[in-house]
Amino acid sequence: MTSESTLTPDRIMQLGLGFWGSKTLLSAIELGVFSELADGALNIDELSKKLRLHPRGARDFFDALVSLGMLERDGELYRNTAETGQFLVRGKLGYIGGMLEMANERLYPFWGSLTEALRTGLPQNEMKTGGAGLFESVYGDPVRLRLFLGAMTGLSMGASQAIAAKFNWKDYQTVVDVGGAQGGLLVQLCLTHPHLRGSNFDLPVVGPIFEEYAAANGLSDRLSFLPGSFFEDPLPAADVITMGHILHDWDLDQKRMLLDKAYQALPEGGALIVFESLIDDERRQNAFGLLMSLNMLIETPGGFDYTGKDCSEWMAAAGFKTTNVVPLVGPDAMVVGIK
Ligand SMILES: C[S@@+](CC[C@H](N)C(=O)[O-])C[C@H]1O[C@@H](n2cnc3c(N)ncnc32)[C@H](O)[C@@H]1O
């Protein structure tokens, strides 16, 4: 037990003011700090000029990024770290900044109203002022659409690679990714398993961006787009159906409806793979999964995240014979149900 005299407020203060560091990184991405440093180190004047920064905050801003481990400084020269050089340079294949650009543009202001969300149970995004829901408002604007779909690829890249490695794909020939966005998962699956063919079942507006990404990865002959809505249409048939970050967007009845539709679309022995940041069964450890669920409170009328045990129970109720929860990478895990 910690005695009272050894207690310090450090952890509380660090968490309470955590948004300082978070917003410093988000502004750096918005300004393009890491992209400007892609071709090599720059000194403070060169970097400030490229980013059009006022001198007052520039040195503190860059040095704060150094102290947060997001930049390195050699004498007068600032350069990317190995991580920021790989993941935060716009236009690079591994770019995950789309997710963080969206966090900066939308989530950061919306999370300012978390208290109100907790009191009312109502979303705090565009819907609050009579606007459309998450997908309608993001998808109505071509720039936001591209940003969102790219963000999904970045967010799911680690999980996609782990799913390619950790499931027995050799026993299956076809896969439909429901709500597959830009195609991040399907591309990883097909690059790793040359026998697989895949389709993305998503809203029609996603089609051209998916096809562009499939072509950029040389997979146009093995990947196709199937336009539709999982609320109006049955799910397309395949040996394996995948759903990444889909169920958490919707309420319990809608979740169950999607699992029922997946069951209907699979053959005997077919597999459903549900993946996201599953909350640990004890609901104590996976802070990212729990905070993601609060993000669903902010962003959707009824969405919430859930544990592997919850999902296994819903799958069993839909008719799946066996279910298995498999950790993927970081906070992500998948639930595999076999029909
Ligand atoms: C949160 S994203 C998940 C993207 C991807 N599966 C991943 O894990 O990175 C949700 C996806 O569901 C799609 N979606 C939303 N409503 C849909 C609907 N009614 N029918 C089909 N897809 C839908 C969106 O277009 C988007 O691609």
Ligand as a Chemical Component Dictionary entry (heavy atoms), coordinates in Angstrom:
data_LIG
# 
_chem_comp.id                   LIG 
_chem_comp.type                 NON-POLYMER 
_chem_comp.pdbx_formal_charge   0 
_chem_comp.three_letter_code    LIG 
# 
loop_
_chem_comp_atom.comp_id 
_chem_comp_atom.atom_id 
_chem_comp_atom.alt_atom_id 
_chem_comp_atom.type_symbol 
_chem_comp_atom.charge 
_chem_comp_atom.model_Cartn_x 
_chem_comp_atom.model_Cartn_y 
_chem_comp_atom.model_Cartn_z 
_chem_comp_atom.pdbx_ordinal 
LIG C1  C1  C 0  -15.378 3.158  -39.147 1  
LIG S1  S1  S 1  -15.250 2.751  -40.843 2  
LIG C2  C2  C 0  -14.370 1.239  -40.791 3  
LIG C3  C3  C 0  -13.478 1.025  -41.964 4  
LIG C4  C4  C 0  -12.664 -0.276 -41.990 5  
LIG N1  N1  N 0  -13.500 -1.436 -41.910 6  
LIG C5  C5  C 0  -11.611 -0.306 -40.916 7  
LIG O1  O1  O 0  -11.749 -1.065 -39.946 8  
LIG O2  O2  O -1 -10.625 0.439  -41.025 9  
LIG C6  C6  C 0  -16.905 2.268  -41.211 10 
LIG C7  C7  C 0  -17.147 1.865  -42.653 11 
LIG O3  O3  O 0  -18.517 1.464  -42.778 12 
LIG C8  C8  C 0  -19.029 1.984  -43.971 13 
LIG N2  N2  N 0  -20.475 2.117  -43.870 14 
LIG C9  C9  C 0  -21.179 2.999  -43.123 15 
LIG N3  N3  N 0  -22.497 2.810  -43.286 16 
LIG C10 C10 C 0  -22.626 1.777  -44.165 17 
LIG C11 C11 C 0  -23.742 1.101  -44.723 18 
LIG N4  N4  N 0  -24.968 1.460  -44.403 19 
LIG N5  N5  N 0  -23.506 0.077  -45.571 20 
LIG C12 C12 C 0  -22.227 -0.292 -45.905 21 
LIG N6  N6  N 0  -21.127 0.320  -45.382 22 
LIG C13 C13 C 0  -21.328 1.338  -44.534 23 
LIG C14 C14 C 0  -18.318 3.307  -44.114 24 
LIG O4  O4  O 0  -18.376 3.803  -45.431 25 
LIG C15 C15 C 0  -16.919 2.958  -43.650 26 
LIG O5  O5  O 0  -16.137 2.491  -44.705 27 
# 
loop_
_chem_comp_bond.comp_id 
_chem_comp_bond.atom_id_1 
_chem_comp_bond.atom_id_2 
_chem_comp_bond.value_order 
_chem_comp_bond.pdbx_ordinal 
LIG C1  S1  SING 1  
LIG S1  C2  SING 2  
LIG S1  C6  SING 3  
LIG C2  C3  SING 4  
LIG C3  C4  SING 5  
LIG C4  N1  SING 6  
LIG C4  C5  SING 7  
LIG C5  O1  DOUB 8  
LIG C5  O2  SING 9  
LIG C6  C7  SING 10 
LIG C7  O3  SING 11 
LIG C7  C15 SING 12 
LIG O3  C8  SING 13 
LIG C8  N2  SING 14 
LIG C8  C14 SING 15 
LIG N2  C9  SING 16 
LIG N2  C13 SING 17 
LIG C9  N3  DOUB 18 
LIG N3  C10 SING 19 
LIG C10 C11 SING 20 
LIG C10 C13 DOUB 21 
LIG C11 N4  SING 22 
LIG C11 N5  DOUB 23 
LIG N5  C12 SING 24 
LIG C12 N6  DOUB 25 
LIG N6  C13 SING 26 
LIG C14 O4  SING 27 
LIG C14 C15 SING 28 
LIG C15 O5  SING 29 
# 
